[in-house]
């Protein structure tokens, strides 16, 4: 039987982000993918125009159907959409405590559209407190969630520590929006670690989803957290370098077709090794 990873995230009909991308990434690590849509977005590669969220009861009932049927080994949470969805997603995460769970706190699209009801931001950290293995905010999300404007590595460090406390879980703040060399920063409760990569000079849609879904796959494979972060950051950078324009303007990330040793099954020590 295939081991399955679950994406609880938005549905981006352009395929460049959200559930459709997450499932491609899960497959690239030889896992099966399942997805529960928290929001149906209206968007193309350039911008998000709007979204509709299904009622929270839909999320819970769909989760129950999947959980009865499939071996769910890890969960990635992306776009949440509404404040009411926060409660049900938290309930689903609590039913899966002990498994790798990565939360990508998607708050706004790069075109500026909010991807969560604004009144849910204040409750976000409290709702997810203690439920995840890792959260992966970008600089703007880290600023909104911590109250610390993250502008440089000193403020990034303060925000990483603050979000560790607020979410009661390790925090990786992505530095992709810094100019020049990019530094992602991880705090796991004992150690700060940084992961750097060069500027790719590209505006790419879907990078946060790619990173967080790679992370959950690597954690389920049994990689320790810092190694999973290092590998996922490298893998995402490789995908960004190989990403091509889709639609009329923006570059869209996809799983690179060229061989990567990261994608070979059987790495790590977890019982939940991916199947071929
Ligand atoms: N749509 C969905 C479903 C997403 O999850 C995201 C980001 O995570 C976006 C759109 C926005 O992507 P971008 O900021 O790359 O435009």
py3Dmol code that shows the C-alpha trace and the ligand (Angstrom):
import py3Dmol

protein = """\
ATOM      1  CA  UNK A   1       0.000   0.000   0.000  1.00  0.00           C
ATOM      2  CA  UNK A   2       1.279   3.472  -0.794  1.00  0.00           C
ATOM      3  CA  UNK A   3       2.063   5.822   2.071  1.00  0.00           C
ATOM      4  CA  UNK A   4       0.049   8.987   1.661  1.00  0.00           C
ATOM      5  CA  UNK A   5       0.844  12.597   2.521  1.00  0.00           C
ATOM      6  CA  UNK A   6      -2.056  15.001   2.949  1.00  0.00           C
ATOM      7  CA  UNK A   7      -2.152  18.607   1.796  1.00  0.00           C
ATOM      8  CA  UNK A   8      -4.777  20.789   3.477  1.00  0.00           C
ATOM      9  CA  UNK A   9      -4.448  23.882   1.330  1.00  0.00           C
ATOM     10  CA  UNK A  10      -5.940  26.093  -1.352  1.00  0.00           C
ATOM     11  CA  UNK A  11      -6.835  24.935  -4.854  1.00  0.00           C
ATOM     12  CA  UNK A  12      -4.987  27.031  -7.439  1.00  0.00           C
ATOM     13  CA  UNK A  13      -6.525  26.184 -10.848  1.00  0.00           C
ATOM     14  CA  UNK A  14      -3.334  27.335 -12.616  1.00  0.00           C
ATOM     15  CA  UNK A  15      -1.535  24.411 -10.943  1.00  0.00           C
ATOM     16  CA  UNK A  16       1.328  26.622  -9.811  1.00  0.00           C
ATOM     17  CA  UNK A  17       0.655  26.526  -6.048  1.00  0.00           C
ATOM     18  CA  UNK A  18      -1.508  24.859  -3.413  1.00  0.00           C
ATOM     19  CA  UNK A  19      -2.801  21.293  -3.547  1.00  0.00           C
ATOM     20  CA  UNK A  20      -2.033  20.610  -7.212  1.00  0.00           C
ATOM     21  CA  UNK A  21       1.621  21.505  -6.739  1.00  0.00           C
ATOM     22  CA  UNK A  22       1.915  19.777  -3.339  1.00  0.00           C
ATOM     23  CA  UNK A  23       0.727  16.493  -4.833  1.00  0.00           C
ATOM     24  CA  UNK A  24       3.327  16.723  -7.624  1.00  0.00           C
ATOM     25  CA  UNK A  25       6.004  17.241  -4.965  1.00  0.00           C
ATOM     26  CA  UNK A  26       4.738  14.335  -2.813  1.00  0.00           C
ATOM     27  CA  UNK A  27       4.805  12.090  -5.900  1.00  0.00           C
ATOM     28  CA  UNK A  28       8.358  13.175  -6.677  1.00  0.00           C
ATOM     29  CA  UNK A  29       9.363  11.736  -3.285  1.00  0.00           C
ATOM     30  CA  UNK A  30       7.421   8.544  -4.173  1.00  0.00           C
ATOM     31  CA  UNK A  31       4.537   9.187  -1.781  1.00  0.00           C
ATOM     32  CA  UNK A  32       0.889   9.210  -2.767  1.00  0.00           C
ATOM     33  CA  UNK A  33      -0.799  12.553  -2.301  1.00  0.00           C
ATOM     34  CA  UNK A  34      -4.252  13.482  -1.033  1.00  0.00           C
ATOM     35  CA  UNK A  35      -5.683  16.987  -0.794  1.00  0.00           C
ATOM     36  CA  UNK A  36      -8.450  18.708   1.132  1.00  0.00           C
ATOM     37  CA  UNK A  37      -9.240  22.126  -0.388  1.00  0.00           C
ATOM     38  CA  UNK A  38      -9.687  24.918   2.126  1.00  0.00           C
ATOM     39  CA  UNK A  39     -10.408  27.410  -0.638  1.00  0.00           C
ATOM     40  CA  UNK A  40     -11.165  27.466  -4.349  1.00  0.00           C
ATOM     41  CA  UNK A  41      -9.176  30.387  -5.706  1.00  0.00           C
ATOM     42  CA  UNK A  42      -9.807  32.418  -8.827  1.00  0.00           C
ATOM     43  CA  UNK A  43      -6.327  33.116 -10.182  1.00  0.00           C
ATOM     44  CA  UNK A  44      -3.784  32.768 -12.954  1.00  0.00           C
ATOM     45  CA  UNK A  45       0.010  32.749 -12.789  1.00  0.00           C
ATOM     46  CA  UNK A  46       0.066  36.513 -12.254  1.00  0.00           C
ATOM     47  CA  UNK A  47      -2.478  37.224  -9.556  1.00  0.00           C
ATOM     48  CA  UNK A  48      -5.113  35.900  -7.197  1.00  0.00           C
ATOM     49  CA  UNK A  49      -8.430  37.633  -7.827  1.00  0.00           C
ATOM     50  CA  UNK A  50     -10.628  36.050  -5.160  1.00  0.00           C
ATOM     51  CA  UNK A  51     -11.489  32.814  -3.375  1.00  0.00           C
ATOM     52  CA  UNK A  52     -14.423  30.859  -1.987  1.00  0.00           C
ATOM     53  CA  UNK A  53     -14.016  28.551   1.005  1.00  0.00           C
ATOM     54  CA  UNK A  54     -16.116  25.430   1.560  1.00  0.00           C
ATOM     55  CA  UNK A  55     -17.884  25.188   4.941  1.00  0.00           C
ATOM     56  CA  UNK A  56     -15.665  23.815   7.751  1.00  0.00           C
ATOM     57  CA  UNK A  57     -17.899  20.746   8.030  1.00  0.00           C
ATOM     58  CA  UNK A  58     -16.803  19.787   4.496  1.00  0.00           C
ATOM     59  CA  UNK A  59     -13.159  19.729   5.591  1.00  0.00           C
ATOM     60  CA  UNK A  60     -13.874  17.505   8.568  1.00  0.00           C
ATOM     61  CA  UNK A  61     -16.117  15.088   6.692  1.00  0.00           C
ATOM     62  CA  UNK A  62     -13.628  14.829   3.828  1.00  0.00           C
ATOM     63  CA  UNK A  63     -10.817  14.230   6.318  1.00  0.00           C
ATOM     64  CA  UNK A  64     -12.808  11.427   8.007  1.00  0.00           C
ATOM     65  CA  UNK A  65     -13.410   9.758   4.633  1.00  0.00           C
ATOM     66  CA  UNK A  66      -9.680   9.838   3.794  1.00  0.00           C
ATOM     67  CA  UNK A  67      -8.493   8.778   7.248  1.00  0.00           C
ATOM     68  CA  UNK A  68     -10.726   5.677   7.183  1.00  0.00           C
ATOM     69  CA  UNK A  69      -9.202   4.695   3.864  1.00  0.00           C
ATOM     70  CA  UNK A  70      -5.565   5.767   3.579  1.00  0.00           C
ATOM     71  CA  UNK A  71      -2.377   5.567   5.677  1.00  0.00           C
ATOM     72  CA  UNK A  72      -1.810   9.320   6.208  1.00  0.00           C
ATOM     73  CA  UNK A  73       1.837   9.633   7.260  1.00  0.00           C
ATOM     74  CA  UNK A  74       2.237  13.399   7.350  1.00  0.00           C
ATOM     75  CA  UNK A  75       0.320  16.631   6.734  1.00  0.00           C
ATOM     76  CA  UNK A  76       1.150  19.941   5.132  1.00  0.00           C
ATOM     77  CA  UNK A  77      -1.130  22.909   5.853  1.00  0.00           C
ATOM     78  CA  UNK A  78      -1.092  25.839   3.428  1.00  0.00           C
ATOM     79  CA  UNK A  79      -3.753  28.462   2.693  1.00  0.00           C
ATOM     80  CA  UNK A  80      -6.520  28.295   5.309  1.00  0.00           C
ATOM     81  CA  UNK A  81      -8.988  30.818   3.849  1.00  0.00           C
ATOM     82  CA  UNK A  82     -11.403  31.492   6.689  1.00  0.00           C
ATOM     83  CA  UNK A  83     -11.247  31.905  10.445  1.00  0.00           C
ATOM     84  CA  UNK A  84     -13.749  29.059  10.862  1.00  0.00           C
ATOM     85  CA  UNK A  85     -11.418  26.723   8.938  1.00  0.00           C
ATOM     86  CA  UNK A  86      -8.714  27.320  11.566  1.00  0.00           C
ATOM     87  CA  UNK A  87     -10.747  25.435  14.185  1.00  0.00           C
ATOM     88  CA  UNK A  88     -11.411  22.351  12.075  1.00  0.00           C
ATOM     89  CA  UNK A  89      -7.862  22.161  10.742  1.00  0.00           C
ATOM     90  CA  UNK A  90      -6.584  22.312  14.319  1.00  0.00           C
ATOM     91  CA  UNK A  91      -8.910  19.434  15.201  1.00  0.00           C
ATOM     92  CA  UNK A  92      -7.545  17.397  12.273  1.00  0.00           C
ATOM     93  CA  UNK A  93      -3.941  18.132  13.315  1.00  0.00           C
ATOM     94  CA  UNK A  94      -4.641  17.071  16.901  1.00  0.00           C
ATOM     95  CA  UNK A  95      -5.956  13.721  15.616  1.00  0.00           C
ATOM     96  CA  UNK A  96      -2.557  13.300  13.899  1.00  0.00           C
ATOM     97  CA  UNK A  97      -0.283  14.449  16.690  1.00  0.00           C
ATOM     98  CA  UNK A  98       3.100  12.732  16.625  1.00  0.00           C
ATOM     99  CA  UNK A  99       3.239  12.658  12.804  1.00  0.00           C
ATOM    100  CA  UNK A 100       5.287  15.162  10.795  1.00  0.00           C
ATOM    101  CA  UNK A 101       3.108  18.256  10.277  1.00  0.00           C
ATOM    102  CA  UNK A 102       4.404  21.321   8.415  1.00  0.00           C
ATOM    103  CA  UNK A 103       2.410  24.558   8.466  1.00  0.00           C
ATOM    104  CA  UNK A 104       3.115  27.118   5.759  1.00  0.00           C
ATOM    105  CA  UNK A 105       1.279  30.147   7.168  1.00  0.00           C
ATOM    106  CA  UNK A 106       0.069  31.522   3.844  1.00  0.00           C
ATOM    107  CA  UNK A 107      -1.462  34.923   4.589  1.00  0.00           C
ATOM    108  CA  UNK A 108      -1.192  36.956   1.374  1.00  0.00           C
ATOM    109  CA  UNK A 109      -0.360  36.265  -2.274  1.00  0.00           C
ATOM    110  CA  UNK A 110       2.607  38.078  -3.776  1.00  0.00           C
ATOM    111  CA  UNK A 111       0.061  40.059  -5.839  1.00  0.00           C
ATOM    112  CA  UNK A 112      -1.216  41.419  -2.492  1.00  0.00           C
ATOM    113  CA  UNK A 113      -4.523  39.527  -2.132  1.00  0.00           C
ATOM    114  CA  UNK A 114      -5.234  38.238   1.357  1.00  0.00           C
ATOM    115  CA  UNK A 115      -5.554  34.432   1.355  1.00  0.00           C
ATOM    116  CA  UNK A 116      -7.039  34.324   4.853  1.00  0.00           C
ATOM    117  CA  UNK A 117      -9.752  36.457   6.433  1.00  0.00           C
ATOM    118  CA  UNK A 118      -7.872  39.345   8.020  1.00  0.00           C
ATOM    119  CA  UNK A 119      -9.586  38.841  11.373  1.00  0.00           C
ATOM    120  CA  UNK A 120      -8.068  35.341  11.570  1.00  0.00           C
ATOM    121  CA  UNK A 121      -4.454  36.548  11.634  1.00  0.00           C
ATOM    122  CA  UNK A 122      -4.577  37.530  15.319  1.00  0.00           C
ATOM    123  CA  UNK A 123      -5.822  34.043  16.244  1.00  0.00           C
ATOM    124  CA  UNK A 124      -3.593  32.109  13.881  1.00  0.00           C
ATOM    125  CA  UNK A 125      -0.664  31.360  16.199  1.00  0.00           C
ATOM    126  CA  UNK A 126      -2.919  30.568  19.147  1.00  0.00           C
ATOM    127  CA  UNK A 127      -5.036  28.173  17.049  1.00  0.00           C
ATOM    128  CA  UNK A 128      -2.034  26.191  15.808  1.00  0.00           C
ATOM    129  CA  UNK A 129      -0.027  26.372  19.044  1.00  0.00           C
ATOM    130  CA  UNK A 130       1.626  23.032  19.757  1.00  0.00           C
ATOM    131  CA  UNK A 131       0.148  21.223  16.754  1.00  0.00           C
ATOM    132  CA  UNK A 132       3.007  21.255  14.215  1.00  0.00           C
ATOM    133  CA  UNK A 133       6.539  19.913  13.690  1.00  0.00           C
ATOM    134  CA  UNK A 134       7.562  23.077  11.837  1.00  0.00           C
ATOM    135  CA  UNK A 135       6.176  26.398  10.567  1.00  0.00           C
ATOM    136  CA  UNK A 136       7.642  28.078   7.494  1.00  0.00           C
ATOM    137  CA  UNK A 137       6.666  31.780   7.247  1.00  0.00           C
ATOM    138  CA  UNK A 138       8.212  34.135   4.701  1.00  0.00           C
ATOM    139  CA  UNK A 139       9.442  37.560   5.819  1.00  0.00           C
ATOM    140  CA  UNK A 140       6.060  39.300   5.569  1.00  0.00           C
ATOM    141  CA  UNK A 141       4.208  36.449   7.276  1.00  0.00           C
ATOM    142  CA  UNK A 142       6.842  36.337  10.019  1.00  0.00           C
ATOM    143  CA  UNK A 143       6.425  40.100  10.545  1.00  0.00           C
ATOM    144  CA  UNK A 144       2.618  39.860  10.717  1.00  0.00           C
ATOM    145  CA  UNK A 145       2.624  36.842  13.047  1.00  0.00           C
ATOM    146  CA  UNK A 146       5.395  38.005  15.385  1.00  0.00           C
ATOM    147  CA  UNK A 147       4.765  41.764  15.387  1.00  0.00           C
ATOM    148  CA  UNK A 148       8.488  42.240  14.629  1.00  0.00           C
ATOM    149  CA  UNK A 149       9.183  43.926  11.272  1.00  0.00           C
ATOM    150  CA  UNK A 150      11.671  41.499   9.694  1.00  0.00           C
ATOM    151  CA  UNK A 151      14.124  43.496   7.597  1.00  0.00           C
ATOM    152  CA  UNK A 152      17.532  41.962   8.205  1.00  0.00           C
ATOM    153  CA  UNK A 153      19.142  38.928   9.816  1.00  0.00           C
ATOM    154  CA  UNK A 154      19.040  40.486  13.321  1.00  0.00           C
ATOM    155  CA  UNK A 155      15.260  41.018  13.195  1.00  0.00           C
ATOM    156  CA  UNK A 156      14.858  37.635  11.446  1.00  0.00           C
ATOM    157  CA  UNK A 157      16.576  36.028  14.435  1.00  0.00           C
ATOM    158  CA  UNK A 158      14.311  37.817  16.944  1.00  0.00           C
ATOM    159  CA  UNK A 159      11.191  36.829  14.983  1.00  0.00           C
ATOM    160  CA  UNK A 160      12.335  33.186  14.668  1.00  0.00           C
ATOM    161  CA  UNK A 161      12.675  32.952  18.474  1.00  0.00           C
ATOM    162  CA  UNK A 162       9.365  34.757  19.026  1.00  0.00           C
ATOM    163  CA  UNK A 163       7.459  32.481  16.623  1.00  0.00           C
ATOM    164  CA  UNK A 164       8.999  29.388  18.212  1.00  0.00           C
ATOM    165  CA  UNK A 165       7.432  30.564  21.491  1.00  0.00           C
ATOM    166  CA  UNK A 166       4.106  31.590  19.973  1.00  0.00           C
ATOM    167  CA  UNK A 167       3.564  28.404  17.956  1.00  0.00           C
ATOM    168  CA  UNK A 168       5.378  26.115  20.416  1.00  0.00           C
ATOM    169  CA  UNK A 169       7.166  24.428  17.527  1.00  0.00           C
ATOM    170  CA  UNK A 170      10.321  24.885  15.418  1.00  0.00           C
ATOM    171  CA  UNK A 171      10.242  27.823  13.027  1.00  0.00           C
ATOM    172  CA  UNK A 172      12.000  28.298   9.675  1.00  0.00           C
ATOM    173  CA  UNK A 173      11.781  31.905   8.452  1.00  0.00           C
ATOM    174  CA  UNK A 174      12.391  31.996   4.703  1.00  0.00           C
ATOM    175  CA  UNK A 175      14.621  34.813   3.550  1.00  0.00           C
ATOM    176  CA  UNK A 176      13.682  34.579  -0.141  1.00  0.00           C
ATOM    177  CA  UNK A 177      12.502  38.192  -0.206  1.00  0.00           C
ATOM    178  CA  UNK A 178      15.808  39.597   1.078  1.00  0.00           C
ATOM    179  CA  UNK A 179      17.824  41.250  -1.669  1.00  0.00           C
ATOM    180  CA  UNK A 180      21.085  39.541  -2.667  1.00  0.00           C
ATOM    181  CA  UNK A 181      22.013  36.292  -0.965  1.00  0.00           C
ATOM    182  CA  UNK A 182      19.019  34.623   0.702  1.00  0.00           C
ATOM    183  CA  UNK A 183      19.242  33.269   4.223  1.00  0.00           C
ATOM    184  CA  UNK A 184      16.585  31.008   5.715  1.00  0.00           C
ATOM    185  CA  UNK A 185      16.756  30.736   9.518  1.00  0.00           C
ATOM    186  CA  UNK A 186      15.688  27.784  11.676  1.00  0.00           C
ATOM    187  CA  UNK A 187      15.202  27.725  15.442  1.00  0.00           C
ATOM    188  CA  UNK A 188      14.299  24.351  16.960  1.00  0.00           C
ATOM    189  CA  UNK A 189      14.250  25.349  20.641  1.00  0.00           C
ATOM    190  CA  UNK A 190      17.949  24.827  21.230  1.00  0.00           C
ATOM    191  CA  UNK A 191      19.885  25.966  18.176  1.00  0.00           C
ATOM    192  CA  UNK A 192      19.685  28.617  15.481  1.00  0.00           C
ATOM    193  CA  UNK A 193      20.772  27.429  12.031  1.00  0.00           C
ATOM    194  CA  UNK A 194      20.935  29.250   8.738  1.00  0.00           C
ATOM    195  CA  UNK A 195      20.683  27.987   5.159  1.00  0.00           C
ATOM    196  CA  UNK A 196      21.873  30.285   2.397  1.00  0.00           C
ATOM    197  CA  UNK A 197      21.392  30.246  -1.329  1.00  0.00           C
ATOM    198  CA  UNK A 198      22.163  32.622  -4.163  1.00  0.00           C
ATOM    199  CA  UNK A 199      19.715  35.062  -5.772  1.00  0.00           C
ATOM    200  CA  UNK A 200      17.871  33.344  -8.651  1.00  0.00           C
ATOM    201  CA  UNK A 201      16.755  36.636 -10.339  1.00  0.00           C
ATOM    202  CA  UNK A 202      13.314  35.214 -11.046  1.00  0.00           C
ATOM    203  CA  UNK A 203       9.768  35.956  -9.873  1.00  0.00           C
ATOM    204  CA  UNK A 204       8.482  32.420  -9.293  1.00  0.00           C
ATOM    205  CA  UNK A 205       4.967  31.383  -8.229  1.00  0.00           C
ATOM    206  CA  UNK A 206       4.577  28.491  -5.761  1.00  0.00           C
ATOM    207  CA  UNK A 207       7.993  28.398  -4.071  1.00  0.00           C
ATOM    208  CA  UNK A 208       6.605  28.367  -0.499  1.00  0.00           C
ATOM    209  CA  UNK A 209       4.266  25.462  -1.308  1.00  0.00           C
ATOM    210  CA  UNK A 210       7.138  23.561  -2.952  1.00  0.00           C
ATOM    211  CA  UNK A 211       9.378  24.006   0.091  1.00  0.00           C
ATOM    212  CA  UNK A 212       6.779  23.058   2.709  1.00  0.00           C
ATOM    213  CA  UNK A 213       5.555  19.970   0.830  1.00  0.00           C
ATOM    214  CA  UNK A 214       9.186  18.845   0.301  1.00  0.00           C
ATOM    215  CA  UNK A 215       9.767  19.338   4.018  1.00  0.00           C
ATOM    216  CA  UNK A 216       6.907  17.117   5.098  1.00  0.00           C
ATOM    217  CA  UNK A 217       8.076  14.402   2.669  1.00  0.00           C
ATOM    218  CA  UNK A 218      11.643  14.570   4.014  1.00  0.00           C
ATOM    219  CA  UNK A 219      10.492  14.471   7.643  1.00  0.00           C
ATOM    220  CA  UNK A 220       8.296  11.451   6.955  1.00  0.00           C
ATOM    221  CA  UNK A 221      11.312   9.796   5.341  1.00  0.00           C
ATOM    222  CA  UNK A 222      13.034  10.182   8.699  1.00  0.00           C
ATOM    223  CA  UNK A 223      15.485  13.009   8.083  1.00  0.00           C
ATOM    224  CA  UNK A 224      16.273  15.039  11.213  1.00  0.00           C
ATOM    225  CA  UNK A 225      14.752  18.528  11.111  1.00  0.00           C
ATOM    226  CA  UNK A 226      17.911  20.493  10.267  1.00  0.00           C
ATOM    227  CA  UNK A 227      18.880  18.036   7.531  1.00  0.00           C
ATOM    228  CA  UNK A 228      15.328  18.122   6.119  1.00  0.00           C
ATOM    229  CA  UNK A 229      15.491  21.945   6.025  1.00  0.00           C
ATOM    230  CA  UNK A 230      18.883  21.946   4.339  1.00  0.00           C
ATOM    231  CA  UNK A 231      17.768  19.417   1.694  1.00  0.00           C
ATOM    232  CA  UNK A 232      14.392  21.089   1.081  1.00  0.00           C
ATOM    233  CA  UNK A 233      16.039  24.522   0.675  1.00  0.00           C
ATOM    234  CA  UNK A 234      18.512  23.067  -1.878  1.00  0.00           C
ATOM    235  CA  UNK A 235      15.780  21.175  -3.718  1.00  0.00           C
ATOM    236  CA  UNK A 236      13.539  24.244  -3.902  1.00  0.00           C
ATOM    237  CA  UNK A 237      16.444  26.358  -5.170  1.00  0.00           C
ATOM    238  CA  UNK A 238      17.138  23.767  -7.878  1.00  0.00           C
ATOM    239  CA  UNK A 239      13.444  23.841  -8.861  1.00  0.00           C
ATOM    240  CA  UNK A 240      13.473  27.663  -8.970  1.00  0.00           C
ATOM    241  CA  UNK A 241      16.519  27.629 -11.282  1.00  0.00           C
ATOM    242  CA  UNK A 242      14.748  25.186 -13.613  1.00  0.00           C
ATOM    243  CA  UNK A 243      11.302  26.866 -13.469  1.00  0.00           C
ATOM    244  CA  UNK A 244       9.901  28.140 -16.769  1.00  0.00           C
ATOM    245  CA  UNK A 245       7.335  30.822 -17.552  1.00  0.00           C
ATOM    246  CA  UNK A 246       3.748  29.616 -17.741  1.00  0.00           C
ATOM    247  CA  UNK A 247       0.896  31.719 -19.024  1.00  0.00           C
ATOM    248  CA  UNK A 248       1.610  35.242 -20.094  1.00  0.00           C
ATOM    249  CA  UNK A 249       4.233  36.341 -17.634  1.00  0.00           C
ATOM    250  CA  UNK A 250       5.078  34.594 -14.412  1.00  0.00           C
ATOM    251  CA  UNK A 251       7.427  31.703 -13.903  1.00  0.00           C
ATOM    252  CA  UNK A 252       5.819  28.696 -12.240  1.00  0.00           C
ATOM    253  CA  UNK A 253       7.695  26.184 -10.132  1.00  0.00           C
ATOM    254  CA  UNK A 254       7.365  22.473 -10.956  1.00  0.00           C
ATOM    255  CA  UNK A 255       9.280  19.373  -9.963  1.00  0.00           C
ATOM    256  CA  UNK A 256      12.538  19.392 -11.991  1.00  0.00           C
ATOM    257  CA  UNK A 257      12.747  16.564 -14.487  1.00  0.00           C
ATOM    258  CA  UNK A 258      16.477  16.122 -14.080  1.00  0.00           C
ATOM    259  CA  UNK A 259      17.700  13.497 -11.632  1.00  0.00           C
ATOM    260  CA  UNK A 260      18.165  14.524  -8.033  1.00  0.00           C
ATOM    261  CA  UNK A 261      19.561  12.123  -5.431  1.00  0.00           C
ATOM    262  CA  UNK A 262      17.115  13.706  -2.958  1.00  0.00           C
ATOM    263  CA  UNK A 263      14.231  12.041  -4.697  1.00  0.00           C
ATOM    264  CA  UNK A 264      15.541   8.515  -4.404  1.00  0.00           C
ATOM    265  CA  UNK A 265      13.358   6.446  -2.096  1.00  0.00           C
ATOM    266  CA  UNK A 266      14.749   4.729   0.967  1.00  0.00           C
ATOM    267  CA  UNK A 267      16.703   7.604   2.511  1.00  0.00           C
ATOM    268  CA  UNK A 268      16.307   8.098   6.227  1.00  0.00           C
ATOM    269  CA  UNK A 269      15.353   5.798   9.035  1.00  0.00           C
ATOM    270  CA  UNK A 270      11.620   6.257   9.426  1.00  0.00           C
ATOM    271  CA  UNK A 271       9.291   3.292   9.227  1.00  0.00           C
ATOM    272  CA  UNK A 272       7.305   5.341   6.759  1.00  0.00           C
ATOM    273  CA  UNK A 273       9.631   4.954   3.813  1.00  0.00           C
ATOM    274  CA  UNK A 274       8.044   5.944   0.543  1.00  0.00           C
ATOM    275  CA  UNK A 275       7.142   3.231  -1.926  1.00  0.00           C
ATOM    276  CA  UNK A 276       8.480   3.092  -5.427  1.00  0.00           C
TER     277      UNK A 276
END
"""
ligand_1 = """\
16
LIG
N -2.856 30.304 -4.279
C -2.625 29.369 -3.365
C -3.614 28.259 -3.253
C -1.501 29.443 -2.564
O -1.278 28.508 -1.625
C -0.589 30.525 -2.728
C 0.615 30.634 -1.927
O 0.964 29.823 -1.108
C -0.865 31.469 -3.677
C -1.998 31.332 -4.438
C -0.008 32.660 -3.893
O 1.139 32.345 -4.485
P 2.117 33.523 -4.911
O 2.352 34.320 -3.689
O 3.324 32.815 -5.386
O 1.406 34.299 -5.964
"""
view = py3Dmol.view(width=600, height=400)
view.addModel(protein, "pdb")
view.setStyle({"model": 0}, {"cartoon": {"style": "trace"}})
view.addModel(ligand_1, "xyz")
view.setStyle({"model": 1}, {"stick": {}})
view.zoomTo()
view.show()
